[in-house]
Structures are given as C-alpha cells and as structure tokens.
Amino acid sequence: MDCKSCTEDMTAYLDGELNRARFREIEGHLEGCLPCLEELESLKRSGRLVESHLPELEPKPEIWNNLTAKIAAAQETKRRGGLLSFCAAHRWKAAAAAIAASVVLATGLWGFWNHQQSEKALRQYMSEYIQKRDSHIHATRARASDARGETRTADSDHAEYSDNPFVEVRAEPFDNPFRSEAQ
Amino acid sequence: MGRLDSHAGGPAINTSQLVECIREAGNGNLGAYQKIYDHYARKVLNFIYRMVNSIEEAEDLTQETFTAVYQKLATLQDPERFEPWLFRIARNFVYQRYRNRQPAMVAVDALDEDGQPILQIEDQRQTPDEAFEARELEQVVQEAIASLAPKYREVFVLSAIRHLSYQEIAEIVGRSLASVKTDIHRARLDVRNRVKHYIQD
C-alpha cells in the first residue's frame, strides 16, 4: 500500500467506516510510515479542536410554541376544509339525486293524473253506452207492442220475464251505475 | 452568540422509546411528539445553523422542519430510520429556502472557475500569540466550517459533529456511499488545513 491510498481512507479509518480487511491494511501501513502517522495525528487533532470549540445554539422555547400553534391552525384548517371539500366533492351527486327524485315524483303524479283521466273517460263511455242501450231496448219494445195493438204499461216491458224467478221485474229501468259520476 | 452553549445533546431517548413516541405522535399525540422534539431540536437547529449561518433563519427553518415532520410522521415507513429521515427533511428546507436566491452559505472563494470547490486552501493568516484563547478558536473553527461549499459542509457537520454513519449521511444527502465517503474526507482535509496553525504542538 502506498501513502496516497492510505491517506484517502484515513478519515473513514478514524470514523470506523472501513471493513476489517481494509482497516488492517491501513494499520499495517501506519506502523511503518511516519508521514502517514503524522497526517493521521493531524486529522485527529483537528477533529478534537472542532468538537471542543464549536459552540451550539440552544433552541428557544418559542420554536416549540410557534410550531404547536402552527400545527393546531393546520388541523383546524384541515377540519374546516374537509367539511367544505366534502360538500364540494359531492355537490354533483347531490344535484343528480335531487333531479332523480324530482323525475320520479313528476312521473308518479303524471301517472296518477293520467289514471284518473282514463277512469273518468271510461265511466263516461260506460254511462253513455248503458243509456243508449236502455233507450234502444225501450224503443224496440214500444214499437213491438204498438204493432200488436197493446196498451203499454210501465210493467209491460218486463211482462215477459214475470214468471222468471231470476229476473228482477221492475217498472223503472235499472239504475245506471255510472250516471251519477259521469254526468 | 450569548445563547451558544456547550455540546450536550437533548434528553436521552432510546430506540424503543423513540419508536413508541413516533407511533403515538403519528396518531396525533402532541405530548409524545414533544419528547421527540426535545431530543432532536438542538441537533437539527445546529445542523441548519451551520448550513445557513444565520440564527434567525436557522430557528425559522427548524420550526418549519418540525411542523412538517409532525404532519408526515404517519407516513414514515421505518421508525428506526427516523434520524436520517428527519435530517433529510431539514436539509430539504435549507435548500428550498436558498434555491431562489444567492445563498450566503456558498462561499464564493471556495469555488474554482469550473464551479468545483478548491479544497487545498492554504491558510495565509498569521498565528497571533493569543490565538489559543478559546473565543478566538471558536471563531476560527466556525469560519473554517462556514468556508466549505454546502456539499462538503453538510457531510462535514453530519459526520464530524453529529457522528452519523456514512450510510445514514448518504440517505440524508441523497448521494452514493462512495461519493459521501470521498466528500467527507475532502471536507475534513479542508477544515484541517484551515485550523492547522492551531493544532501544532
């Protein structure tokens, strides 16, 4: 080993950063080389001088106080920001949900109104139909009895059913169940 | 420099206590974080101070560092690597602060025309008879460190003063172990050359 190689690793040797083999090589060289030993001694002394004559700053209490205040402020901002950003992040979802709910409600109302309208129309139709049917039956029977020269009575329309136990014989035509509502 | 003091470290804390404090502080326990702070604040403050050469800036950046560390603590993968991680954050704040302005921390006379540090600087100052007085020696040592280029100054402080391992220093400065080893040696030689008049028999 030459002096250059020894000097290059001298600081690592002092800091205990060499592997065992390299450490022994350096030690072996130092045993027989006065200039390298002097260089080593010089580095050791300067190291001791620096350590013993380098005053250090003492941290002021304000540093801790200020940083805890800063941490608290940051946490508060984060908490508030968190709530706001939650609302901001979900505003489109909230809007979409509101629109969907409105559509469902409107569809329901429209369907209900539509159903009411068709119900009304059906009742109207049935009422008119029954009315027409009754007047047609009545007219047909009147023409038939006129042709036979019979005197029409209120009961004569139903006379042919008078012996039928399943037919309710009555003078007045059946009530039109749809009339009251449709008209 | 009235507040400059001797070399004592912060309150002692062993590795298992540190890991426990990191875990608790990561969950928002400020009391646990104060223990970590008490142990490391002085080391970080003085590392930053050596880098920026301004007490006010060093205090400000120390506060920034420990605020950021508290907020990032939950993301620390390996609590046993806390110290290199802490110094890396402190170092980042130092470089961030000085990125956009000509830093006082770069000693212009320590660079040659290629921007490379001139390492073998011959100290031309005369050695006065009274130079061995402690006060003056402190001045000499501080000037010797301040004259190093930042790249050398940071590894010098971390190795010669903080006694971190080369592996930890490589992690902090983000350079290879071989490069860090070379830089530390060059920095030590440079400081030695600047103080050599005071270490002769």
Boltz contact constraints between the chains, C-beta under 6 A:
constraints:
  - contact:
      token1: [A, 11]
      token2: [B, 184]
      max_distance: 6.0
  - contact:
      token1: [A, 11]
      token2: [B, 185]
      max_distance: 6.0
  - contact:
      token1: [A, 11]
      token2: [B, 188]
      max_distance: 6.0
  - contact:
      token1: [A, 12]
      token2: [B, 181]
      max_distance: 6.0
  - contact:
      token1: [A, 17]
      token2: [B, 166]
      max_distance: 6.0
  - contact:
      token1: [A, 43]
      token2: [B, 192]
      max_distance: 6.0
  - contact:
      token1: [A, 45]
      token2: [B, 199]
      max_distance: 6.0
  - contact:
      token1: [A, 46]
      token2: [B, 192]
      max_distance: 6.0
  - contact:
      token1: [A, 46]
      token2: [B, 195]
      max_distance: 6.0
  - contact:
      token1: [A, 46]
      token2: [B, 199]
      max_distance: 6.0
  - contact:
      token1: [A, 49]
      token2: [B, 195]
      max_distance: 6.0
  - contact:
      token1: [A, 49]
      token2: [B, 199]
      max_distance: 6.0
  - contact:
      token1: [A, 50]
      token2: [B, 141]
      max_distance: 6.0
  - contact:
      token1: [A, 50]
      token2: [B, 160]
      max_distance: 6.0
  - contact:
      token1: [A, 53]
      token2: [B, 137]
      max_distance: 6.0
  - contact:
      token1: [A, 53]
      token2: [B, 138]
      max_distance: 6.0
  - contact:
      token1: [A, 53]
      token2: [B, 141]
      max_distance: 6.0
  - contact:
      token1: [A, 54]
      token2: [B, 141]
      max_distance: 6.0
  - contact:
      token1: [A, 55]
      token2: [B, 4]
      max_distance: 6.0
  - contact:
      token1: [A, 55]
      token2: [B, 138]
      max_distance: 6.0
  - contact:
      token1: [A, 56]
      token2: [B, 5]
      max_distance: 6.0
  - contact:
      token1: [A, 56]
      token2: [B, 46]
      max_distance: 6.0
  - contact:
      token1: [A, 57]
      token2: [B, 4]
      max_distance: 6.0
  - contact:
      token1: [A, 57]
      token2: [B, 45]
      max_distance: 6.0
  - contact:
      token1: [A, 57]
      token2: [B, 46]
      max_distance: 6.0
  - contact:
      token1: [A, 57]
      token2: [B, 49]
      max_distance: 6.0
  - contact:
      token1: [A, 58]
      token2: [B, 3]
      max_distance: 6.0
  - contact:
      token1: [A, 58]
      token2: [B, 5]
      max_distance: 6.0
  - contact:
      token1: [A, 59]
      token2: [B, 41]
      max_distance: 6.0
  - contact:
      token1: [A, 59]
      token2: [B, 42]
      max_distance: 6.0
  - contact:
      token1: [A, 59]
      token2: [B, 45]
      max_distance: 6.0
  - contact:
      token1: [A, 63]
      token2: [B, 59]
      max_distance: 6.0
  - contact:
      token1: [A, 63]
      token2: [B, 62]
      max_distance: 6.0
  - contact:
      token1: [A, 63]
      token2: [B, 63]
      max_distance: 6.0
  - contact:
      token1: [A, 66]
      token2: [B, 63]
      max_distance: 6.0
  - contact:
      token1: [A, 67]
      token2: [B, 63]
      max_distance: 6.0
  - contact:
      token1: [A, 67]
      token2: [B, 66]
      max_distance: 6.0
  - contact:
      token1: [A, 67]
      token2: [B, 67]
      max_distance: 6.0
  - contact:
      token1: [A, 70]
      token2: [B, 67]
      max_distance: 6.0
  - contact:
      token1: [A, 71]
      token2: [B, 70]
      max_distance: 6.0
